[in-house]
Amino acid sequence: MSWILTFLLAVAIARLWLVPLPSSFWVDEMVTAFVVHYGPTHPSLSVAPQVTATVYYGLPRASEALFGFSEIAYRLPSVVLMGLALFLIASLARRLIHPQAAWFAVFACLALRAFNYQAADARPYALGTCVAAASLLFLVRWLDTARWVDGLLFVLFGALLWRVHLIYWPFYLVLAGYAGIRLVRGETIAGWRQAGVLFGLLGVALIPVLRNALAIGEEAKAHVIVAMPSLNDLRGALKLTLIVQCAALAFGLTWLCRWKRSRELPRLSSLVLILGWWLCQPIGLYLYSEITGNSVFVPRYVSLALPGAALTATLMAGYFLTAERWKTASLVLAAGVLILVGQWRDPLPRHDRSDWRTAAQTVNQWTLGSDTPVICPSPFIEAKPPVWRPDYQLPGFLYSHLPVYRLTGTPYFFPFEYSPEAERYAAELSASTLVFAPRFLIYGGDRNVRNWREWFARRPEFSTWPNRLVGPFGDVEVALFENPRFTSLASAF
């Protein structure tokens, strides 16, 4: 049966990870391209120091050097990292749950759309998932064997994790909690002295990152992009549906096929690791948001917990499955993943809803030359006065999407949201430039485009101008305003 599971895994990876690779970048992936091309020390990035506080950018830089610039090249490192992560998660499932649980854990991960999203994403989250899994595996191996090489590898990956993303701090509670309970209960041949040395090394290695995190945290309010989380948001992040479905699958198979039930649970320390991996990141970020008033409860920030949710689902299934039944249950789960998650109605599913590439191509189709005005609201919340200004110089972080999918018209820079300065600039631009143009376009995020479209449509200068949306392109839109004077002249000829 292993060869069938291997085949289904290959099909799932091809469909869920590889097919979306050529699709358009979303806005944060274009930030990756900006940092790679212009460097993390570019002056415009000083407004968003959290963007460059990661070791990730060396990977897409190396991939571009090997394969050239493309969406596929930038995303290939994430595919490789998620493949390694699956191997590490499978190894942890064997050690913590059951020697036959690896396949089930792998397909439980693939059942999560957010997990698959990381594999085709040119952002640090696949690296974070891989490094977190590696730190846990080497921690488990060190506690099992007391070998210094495993302990030092645990320190290496533990020190690297916070350098991948500053938002990963809750995960260190999982590392400390698991090691602590095994030491207290005497479930390891490693002693307190060796543990003190290794965790001391880890703490020293994290001091520079802590200083950086505290400095950036002082201006956290300037970078908040989501509303305060609700309990429903927390419940969704915990992926309870997957856990219930996997438990129901195992119970249903056991009942229908009249299998003998296992009714076994791993030891307490394994439960602490699995449940900690599942709960610490979402609960930690939820409580931080509630306490500080600065919401950091963003789905991609809690994605580090997804393997923990998959292992928890595997743990629940293991309560019903005996050793000889794991592969059969894994086969049923694999089939369900392919059927329900594969998006088979769409021959080429996109990586993300944001289709900036097609939107930019559409803008270029409607321009009448380089003089056609294209109003570009920034997609970044940091784009507000005084950082934003009408004469903002390119290349710059606030408009880092523009060098990736280039426009043939002339861009005019607008901030992320309304402000008195933005309205004054829009009024001046209307009187000095837009009213004399045959047409102008608005290009950006759907909410910004619709707001500015309504604003310009209310202006007396444009009361007779036909306007319409020529999108949407996911959550990106393009609005077109046409000067009736020019269209009537064109029709006369």
TORSE-951592 format. One record per residue (C-alpha): residue in one letter; x, y, z. Coordinates in steps of 0.1 Angstrom, whole numbers. Each point is the difference from the previous one (the first is absolute). Layout:
BEGIN
REC  rest      X      Y      Z
REC     a      X      Y      Z
...
***
This chain:
BEGIN
REC  rest      X      Y      Z
REC     m      0      0      0
REC     s     30     23      5
REC     w      4      4    -38
REC     i    -36     12     -3
REC     l      5     25     27
REC     t     32     12    -16
REC     f    -18      5    -33
REC     l    -29     19     17
REC     l     26     22     18
REC     a     16      8    -34
REC     v    -33      8    -15
REC     a    -10     22     29
REC     i     33     19      0
REC     a     -2      5    -38
REC     r    -36     13      2
REC     l      1     20     33
REC     w     36     13     -1
REC     l     13      1    -36
REC     v    -30      9    -22
REC     p     -4     35     18
REC     l     37      9     -4
REC     p     -3     20    -32
REC     s    -29     22     12
REC     s      3     36      9
REC     f     19     12     30
REC     w    -21     15     28
REC     v     11     33     15
REC     d     24    -14     27
REC     e     17    -22    -25
REC     m      7     32    -21
REC     v     16     14     32
REC     t     23    -31     -1
REC     a     10      9    -35
REC     f      6     36     11
REC     v     23    -10     29
REC     v     19    -24    -22
REC     h      5     25    -28
REC     y      7     32     20
REC     g     14    -15     33
REC     p    -13      0     36
REC     t     18     33      7
REC     h    -20     20    -26
REC     p    -10     33     17
REC     s    -37     -4     -8
REC     l     -1    -32     21
REC     s      8     19     32
REC     v    -38      7      3
REC     a     -6    -38      4
REC     p     30    -15     19
REC     q    -19    -33      7
REC     v      1     -7    -38
REC     t     37     -5      0
REC     a      4    -17     34
REC     t      3    -34    -15
REC     v     27    -23    -14
REC     y    -23    -12    -27
REC     y      9     22    -29
REC     g     32    -18     -8
REC     l    -21    -29    -13
REC     p    -19     18    -28
REC     r     32     19     -8
REC     a     18    -32     -6
REC     s    -28    -15    -19
REC     e     -2     30    -23
REC     a     38     -2     -6
REC     l     -5    -37    -11
REC     f    -33      2    -20
REC     g     -6     37     -8
REC     f    -28     22     12
REC     s    -35    -16      0
REC     e    -28    -10     23
REC     i     11    -36     -2
REC     a     36      7      8
REC     y     -9     21     31
REC     r    -24    -27     13
REC     l     22    -30     -6
REC     p     19      3     34
REC     s    -34     -1     18
REC     v     -9    -32    -19
REC     v     33    -17     11
REC     l     -4     13     36
REC     m    -35    -13      3
REC     g     11    -34    -13
REC     l     26     -1     27
REC     a    -26     11     25
REC     l    -23    -29    -10
REC     f     29    -24      6
REC     l      8     15     34
REC     i    -37      0     11
REC     a     -3    -37    -11
REC     s     31     -8     21
REC     l    -15     17     30
REC     a    -33    -19     -5
REC     r     19    -33      0
REC     r     18     10     33
REC     l    -28     17     18
REC     i    -32    -18    -11
REC     h      6    -34    -16
REC     p     27    -15    -23
REC     q    -28     -4    -27
REC     a    -14     35      4
REC     a     22     18    -25
REC     w    -21     -3    -31
REC     f    -31     12     18
REC     a     18     30     14
REC     v     13      9    -35
REC     f    -35      0    -16
REC     a    -15     18     30
REC     c     24     28     -7
REC     l    -10      0    -37
REC     a    -36      2     10
REC     l      7     36     12
REC     r     -2     26    -28
REC     a     20     24     21
REC     f     28    -26      3
REC     n      1     -5    -38
REC     y     -1     37     -5
REC     q     35      3     16
REC     a     15    -23    -26
REC     a     -8     24    -29
REC     d      7     32     19
REC     a     32     20     -4
REC     r     -1     11     36
REC     p     17    -12     32
REC     y    -27    -23     13
REC     a     11    -33    -17
REC     l     34      6     15
REC     g    -15      6     34
REC     t    -20    -32     -2
REC     c     30    -20    -10
REC     v     23     15     27
REC     a    -26     -4     27
REC     a     -5    -37     -9
REC     a     38     -5     -1
REC     s      5     16     34
REC     l    -26    -23     16
REC     l     13    -31    -17
REC     f     36      6     12
REC     l    -13      9     35
REC     v    -18    -33      1
REC     r     30    -19    -12
REC     w     23     17     25
REC     l    -23     -8     29
REC     d     -2    -36    -13
REC     t     38     -5     -4
REC     a     18     28     18
REC     r     23      4    -30
REC     w     16     34     -2
REC     v     -3      1    -38
REC     d    -38     -2      3
REC     g      0     26     28
REC     l     21     24    -20
REC     l    -22     -4    -31
REC     f    -30      8     22
REC     v     18     32     12
REC     l      9      9    -36
REC     f    -36     -4    -13
REC     g    -15     16     31
REC     a     22     30     -4
REC     l     -9      2    -37
REC     l    -37     -1      5
REC     w     -4     35     15
REC     r     23     13    -27
REC     v    -25    -13    -27
REC     h    -28     21     14
REC     l     -3     21     31
REC     i    -36    -11      6
REC     y     10    -36      8
REC     w      9      7     37
REC     p    -29    -21     15
REC     f     16    -31    -15
REC     y     28      1     26
REC     l    -25     -9     27
REC     v     -5    -33    -18
REC     l     37     -8      0
REC     a      4      9     37
REC     g    -31    -17     11
REC     y      8    -33    -18
REC     a     36     -1     13
REC     g    -11     10     35
REC     i    -26    -27      4
REC     r     23    -27    -12
REC     l     27     11     24
REC     v    -24      3     29
REC     r    -15    -35     -6
REC     g     34    -16     -7
REC     e    -10    -10    -35
REC     t     35      8    -14
REC     i     36    -11      6
REC     a     10     36     -6
REC     g      6     18     32
REC     w     -8     35     13
REC     r     36     11     -4
REC     q      0     -8    -37
REC     a    -34     16     -4
REC     g     12     31     18
REC     v     30      3    -24
REC     l    -22     -5    -31
REC     f    -28     23     10
REC     g     26     25     12
REC     l     16      0    -34
REC     l    -34      5    -16
REC     g     -9     29     23
REC     v     33     17     -8
REC     a     -5     -5    -37
REC     l    -34     16      2
REC     i     10     32     19
REC     p      7     20    -32
REC     v    -33    -10    -15
REC     l    -18      9     33
REC     r     15     35     -1
REC     n    -11      4    -36
REC     a    -35    -13      7
REC     l     -4     24     30
REC     a     11     30    -21
REC     i    -24     -8    -28
REC     g    -28     -8     24
REC     e      1     36     13
REC     e    -15     11    -33
REC     a    -23    -29     -5
REC     k    -31     21     -4
REC     a     13     14    -32
REC     h      0    -34    -16
REC     v    -34    -15     11
REC     i    -18    -13    -30
REC     v    -29    -20     15
REC     a    -28      7     25
REC     m      1    -14     35
REC     p     -6    -38      0
REC     s    -32    -15     11
REC     l     -6    -33     16
REC     n    -13    -12    -33
REC     d     34     10    -16
REC     l     18    -20     27
REC     r    -23    -30     -5
REC     g      7      1    -38
REC     a     38      2      6
REC     l     -2    -32     21
REC     k    -12    -21    -30
REC     l    -25    -19     22
REC     t    -18    -12    -31
REC     l     30    -20    -12
REC     i      5    -16     35
REC     v    -36    -10      2
REC     q     -1    -13    -35
REC     c     31    -22      5
REC     a    -13    -14     33
REC     a    -34     -7    -17
REC     l     18    -17    -30
REC     a     19    -23     23
REC     f    -30     -8     21
REC     g    -22     -5    -30
REC     l     25    -24    -17
REC     t      4    -19     33
REC     w    -38     -3      4
REC     l     -8     -9    -36
REC     c     28    -25     -4
REC     r     -4    -14     35
REC     w     36      6      8
REC     k     15     -4     34
REC     r      4     35     17
REC     s     34     11     12
REC     r    -11     23     29
REC     e     36     10      6
REC     l     14     34      5
REC     p     37     11      0
REC     r     18      9     31
REC     l     -7     34     17
REC     s     32     17    -14
REC     s    -10     -9    -35
REC     l    -35     15      6
REC     v     16     32     13
REC     l     21      4    -31
REC     i    -28     -7    -25
REC     l    -26     21     18
REC     g     25     27      7
REC     w      9      2    -37
REC     w    -37      2     -8
REC     l    -10     26     26
REC     c     29     22      9
REC     q      2     21    -31
REC     p    -37      9     -5
REC     i     -7      4     37
REC     g     32     20      6
REC     l     -7     24    -29
REC     y    -37      3     10
REC     l      9      9     36
REC     y     28     24    -11
REC     s    -25     18    -23
REC     e    -26      3     28
REC     i     25     12     26
REC     t     19     25    -21
REC     g    -28     11    -23
REC     n     23     -6    -30
REC     s    -15    -28    -20
REC     v     25    -24    -14
REC     f    -25    -28     -5
REC     v      6     -5    -37
REC     p     -6    -34    -16
REC     r     35     -3    -14
REC     y     15     10     34
REC     v    -18    -30     17
REC     s      9    -24    -28
REC     l     29    -13     21
REC     a    -27    -19     20
REC     l    -14    -19    -30
REC     p     23    -31      3
REC     g    -10     -1     37
REC     a    -37     -1    -11
REC     a      8    -28    -24
REC     l     18    -20     26
REC     t    -29      6     25
REC     a    -23    -14    -27
REC     t     23    -30     -4
REC     l      1     -4     38
REC     m    -38     -1      1
REC     a     -1    -26    -28
REC     g     25    -21     18
REC     y    -23     -5     29
REC     f    -21    -23    -23
REC     l     27    -14    -24
REC     t     21    -30      7
REC     a     34     -5    -16
REC     e    -12    -20    -30
REC     r    -28     26     -8
REC     w     20     32     -3
REC     k      8     -4    -37
REC     t    -36     -8    -10
REC     a    -12     31     19
REC     s     28     20    -17
REC     l    -12    -12    -34
REC     v    -35     12      7
REC     l     12     33     13
REC     a     22      5    -31
REC     a    -29     -6    -23
REC     g    -21     24     19
REC     v     27     27     -1
REC     l      4     -4    -38
REC     i    -38      2     -6
REC     l     -9     28     24
REC     v     31     22     -1
REC     g     12     -4    -36
REC     q    -22     28    -15
REC     w     -6    -23    -31
REC     r    -26     24    -15
REC     d     28     24     -6
REC     p     27    -14    -24
REC     l     26     25     12
REC     p     -8     12     35
REC     r     18     31     11
REC     h     23      2     30
REC     d    -18     31     13
REC     r    -32     20     -7
REC     s     21     31     -9
REC     d      7     -1    -37
REC     w     22     31     -4
REC     r     16    -13    -32
REC     t    -33     -2    -20
REC     a    -11     33     15
REC     a     32     17    -11
REC     q     -4    -15    -35
REC     t    -35     13     -2
REC     v     11     35     10
REC     n     26     -1    -28
REC     q    -27    -11    -25
REC     w    -20     31      8
REC     t     28     26      1
REC     l      4     22    -31
REC     g     37      4      5
REC     s     23     10     28
REC     d    -20     32      7
REC     t    -31    -18     12
REC     p     -4      7     37
REC     v     -2    -31     23
REC     i     -9      8     36
REC     c     17    -25     23
REC     p    -11     -2     36
REC     s     27    -17     20
REC     p     -9    -35     13
REC     f     20      6     32
REC     i    -14     14     32
REC     e     32     19      6
REC     a     -8     23    -30
REC     k    -13     30     19
REC     p     12     35      5
REC     p     28     10      6
REC     v     16    -32    -13
REC     w    -23      2    -30
REC     r      2     30    -23
REC     p    -12      6    -35
REC     d     37      2    -13
REC     y      9    -33     16
REC     q     31    -13    -17
REC     l      2    -33    -18
REC     p     12    -26      7
REC     g    -15      0     34
REC     f    -16    -24     24
REC     l    -34     17      1
REC     y     -4     -9    -37
REC     s     22    -31     -2
REC     h    -25    -17    -22
REC     l      6     24    -29
REC     p     35    -12    -11
REC     v    -13    -36     -1
REC     y    -30      4    -24
REC     r      9     32    -18
REC     l    -26     25    -13
REC     t      2     18    -33
REC     g    -18     30     12
REC     t     11     27     25
REC     p     -5    -10     36
REC     y    -13     26     25
REC     f      5    -11     36
REC     f    -28      0     25
REC     p      2    -11     37
REC     f    -15    -31     15
REC     e    -31     17     13
REC     y    -17     34     -1
REC     s     16     30     16
REC     p     -4     38     -4
REC     e     33      1    -18
REC     a    -11    -28    -24
REC     e    -33     18     -8
REC     r     18     33     -6
REC     y     24    -18    -24
REC     a    -28    -18    -18
REC     a    -18     34     -5
REC     e     31     16    -13
REC     l      8    -29    -23
REC     s    -36      0    -13
REC     a      2     37    -10
REC     s     36     -1    -14
REC     t      2    -33    -17
REC     l    -29    -24      0
REC     v    -26     23    -16
REC     f     23      4    -31
REC     a      6    -38     -4
REC     p    -20    -22    -24
REC     r     -3    -25     28
REC     f     15     -9     34
REC     l      1    -31     20
REC     i      1    -10     37
REC     y     20    -31      8
REC     g      4    -17     34
REC     g    -18    -19     27
REC     d    -37     -4     -4
REC     r    -11     22     29
REC     n     24     28     -8
REC     v    -10      0    -37
REC     r    -37      1      8
REC     n      4     28     25
REC     w     19     22    -23
REC     r    -22     -9    -29
REC     e    -30     13     20
REC     w     20     31     10
REC     f      9      9    -36
REC     a    -35     -8    -13
REC     r    -14     26     25
REC     r     23     28    -13
REC     p    -17     25    -23
REC     e     28     -3    -25
REC     f     -9    -37     -6
REC     s    -37      1      4
REC     t     -5     -8    -38
REC     w     29    -24     -2
REC     p    -10    -37     -4
REC     n     18    -22     25
REC     r      0    -37      6
REC     l     19    -28     17
REC     v     20    -21    -25
REC     g      8    -25     28
REC     p     -1    -15     25
REC     f     31    -21      0
REC     g     -5    -17     33
REC     d      4     27     26
REC     v     17     23    -25
REC     e    -21     23    -22
REC     v      4     25    -29
REC     a    -24     29     -5
REC     l     -2     19    -33
REC     f    -11     36     -6
REC     e     -4     12    -36
REC     n     -2     36    -11
REC     p    -33      4    -21
REC     r     15     28    -20
REC     f     27    -23    -14
REC     t    -23    -30     -5
REC     s    -24     22    -20
REC     l     28     13    -21
REC     a     12    -35     -6
REC     s    -34    -12    -11
REC     a     -3     30    -24
REC     f     29    -14    -20
***
